[in-house]
Amino acid sequence: MVERSKVRVLIAKPGLDGHDRGAKVIARAFRDAGFEVIYTGIRQTPEQIVESVIQEDVDVLGLSILSGAHMVLIPKILKLLEENGVKVNEDVLVIAGGIIPPDDAQELEKMGVAKVFGPGSPIGDIINFVDEKVAKLKKFA
């Protein structure tokens, strides 16, 4: 297992969604588990999120979205990451959560999101998933 204090996690709220309780719960859970956490706050554009990923040199990007715009915003973030030389799930593990229908979650995972966690996902499962996947990232190999 990777030393969690060396893993930087960015939690971001893309789009106009103003509900961030879930994002704050996840950010706190990661922090309490020993990860270094950056929370961008609400109403972030894809460009702002990608800029934060690069500036903060994070290992994990967690996207929380409840607005229904996930099939527009998340693919745009994935594209911008790649355009800026960030290899999704090699340089930065990308996970998502929120109100995302199962069919859309499958499509996002095909596009490159490592995992989509829906409402009620056990926090321990999310942290264990990140532990497992981050240990495989090139910078921790």
C-alpha positions, 0 to 999 in steps of 0.5 A: 500500500502507498503511504496515504500522506503522500497521495494528493486528492483533488475533490471538484464540483464541476458545473452549476451544481451548488450542492456540495455536502457529498463532496465535503463528506468524501473530502473529509473521509479522505483527509481522515484516512490520511490523504492530502486533500484539496477541495476546489469548492462549487461551480468549477469549470472544466478548465479550472478543474484541469488547471487545479489538477496540474498546479496541485500535482494531484494523484487522484481527481474526484468529481462530484456531480448532481446536476445531470450534466455529467455526460457533458462536463466529465468527458470535457474534463477528460479531454482537457486533461489529455490535451494538457499532457495528463494521462488519465488513470496513469498520471491521475486517477479519475473517479466520479460520484453523485447522481449518475444513472448506471448506463451513464456510469458505464459509458463514463467508465468506457471513456476513462473514468476509473470508477463511478460511485453512486449515492450510498457507496460505502466510504471504505469501498471508495478509499480501498479502491483508491488505495488499490489503484493509486498503488499501480500509478506509474509514479508510485510503482 
